[in-house]
Amino acid sequence: MKALVVVAHGSRREASNEEVRELVARLDESAGGSFAVVCAAFLELAEPSIPDAIVDVIDQGAGHVTVLPYFLSAGRHVATDIPAEIDKALVRRPGVEIHLAGYAGSSKAMLPLLLNLAKS
């Protein structure tokens, strides 16, 4: 079973965290069954944490977990912090395949999206 964990920064503003959760729910609907489980996780300031979300989907039966950073640039969080959080999950549930996907800002789809937003 495959799972997708979408990682956002997290905010003190709960409405922002809820916005991420709603986006992830829409992503789950759009995934067309590519992932048995799709959930949100947060680097800080909100729950669930990245390791907790990964462990949860593994406990639900996932043997392969894709972690998708919902970040615009490859700063410290993408380059260092998220991989370290994945390592914490692997300590708790060794032997599961975890793939760190590219971050949102690295996608070629970002340029047309930004242009569409600017024109609207």
C-alpha positions as CSV (number, residue, x, y, z in Angstrom):
1,M,0.0,0.0,0.0
2,K,1.2,3.5,-0.9
3,A,0.8,6.6,1.2
4,L,1.4,10.3,0.6
5,V,2.4,12.7,3.4
6,V,2.2,16.3,2.3
7,V,4.5,18.4,4.5
8,A,3.9,22.1,5.2
9,H,5.7,24.4,7.6
10,G,2.9,24.9,10.1
11,S,1.5,28.1,11.5
12,R,0.4,29.7,14.8
13,R,-2.7,30.7,12.8
14,E,-4.9,27.6,12.8
15,A,-6.8,28.8,9.8
16,S,-3.6,28.5,7.8
17,N,-3.1,24.9,9.0
18,E,-6.7,24.1,8.1
19,E,-6.1,25.5,4.6
20,V,-3.3,23.0,4.2
21,R,-5.5,20.1,5.5
22,E,-8.3,21.1,3.0
23,L,-5.8,21.3,0.1
24,V,-4.5,17.8,1.0
25,A,-8.1,16.5,1.1
26,R,-8.7,17.8,-2.4
27,L,-5.4,16.3,-3.5
28,D,-6.5,13.0,-2.1
29,E,-9.7,13.2,-4.2
30,S,-7.7,14.1,-7.3
31,A,-5.1,11.4,-6.8
32,G,-7.5,8.8,-8.3
33,G,-6.5,6.1,-5.9
34,S,-2.8,6.4,-6.6
35,F,-2.3,6.5,-2.8
36,A,-4.3,4.5,-0.3
37,V,-3.7,7.2,2.3
38,V,-3.1,10.9,1.8
39,C,-2.5,13.2,4.8
40,A,-0.9,16.4,5.9
41,A,2.0,16.8,8.3
42,F,3.7,19.9,9.7
43,L,7.3,20.7,10.4
44,E,6.4,22.8,13.4
45,L,3.6,24.7,15.2
46,A,0.9,22.3,14.2
47,E,0.0,18.6,14.3
48,P,0.6,16.0,13.3
49,S,4.4,16.2,13.2
50,I,6.2,14.6,10.2
51,P,7.4,11.5,12.1
52,D,3.9,11.0,13.7
53,A,2.2,11.2,10.3
54,I,4.6,8.8,8.7
55,V,4.3,6.3,11.5
56,D,0.5,6.6,11.4
57,V,0.3,5.8,7.7
58,I,2.8,2.9,8.2
59,D,0.6,1.6,11.0
60,Q,-2.3,1.8,8.6
61,G,-0.5,-0.6,6.3
62,A,1.7,1.6,4.0
63,G,4.8,-0.2,2.8
64,H,5.9,2.8,0.7
65,V,5.5,6.4,1.8
66,T,6.1,9.4,-0.4
67,V,6.8,12.7,1.5
68,L,5.9,15.7,-0.6
69,P,7.3,19.1,0.7
70,Y,4.7,21.9,0.2
71,F,7.5,24.5,0.1
72,L,8.4,27.1,-2.6
73,S,12.2,26.9,-2.3
74,A,15.0,24.6,-1.2
75,G,15.9,26.3,2.1
76,R,17.0,24.7,5.3
77,H,13.7,23.1,5.9
78,V,13.6,21.2,2.6
79,A,17.3,20.5,2.5
80,T,17.9,19.5,6.1
81,D,15.0,19.6,8.5
82,I,12.5,17.4,6.6
83,P,15.0,14.7,5.8
84,A,16.0,14.7,9.6
85,E,12.3,14.3,10.5
86,I,12.0,11.4,8.0
87,D,15.0,9.7,9.7
88,K,13.1,10.0,13.1
89,A,10.2,8.1,11.6
90,L,12.6,5.4,10.2
91,V,14.0,4.9,13.7
92,R,10.4,4.2,14.9
93,R,9.4,2.0,11.9
94,P,12.6,0.7,10.2
95,G,12.4,-1.2,6.9
96,V,9.7,0.9,5.2
97,E,10.5,2.6,1.9
98,I,10.2,6.4,2.2
99,H,10.7,8.6,-0.8
100,L,11.3,12.3,-0.5
101,A,9.7,14.0,-3.5
102,G,10.7,17.3,-5.0
103,Y,9.4,20.5,-3.3
104,A,6.5,22.4,-4.9
105,G,8.6,25.3,-6.1
106,S,10.9,23.1,-8.1
107,S,8.0,22.0,-10.4
108,K,8.0,23.2,-14.1
109,A,4.2,23.7,-13.5
110,M,5.1,26.6,-11.2
111,L,5.8,29.1,-13.9
112,P,2.5,28.9,-15.8
113,L,0.7,28.8,-12.4
114,L,2.4,32.1,-11.3
115,L,1.7,33.7,-14.7
116,N,-2.0,32.7,-14.5
117,L,-2.2,34.1,-11.0
118,A,-0.6,37.4,-12.1
119,K,-3.0,37.7,-15.0
120,S,-6.2,37.1,-12.9
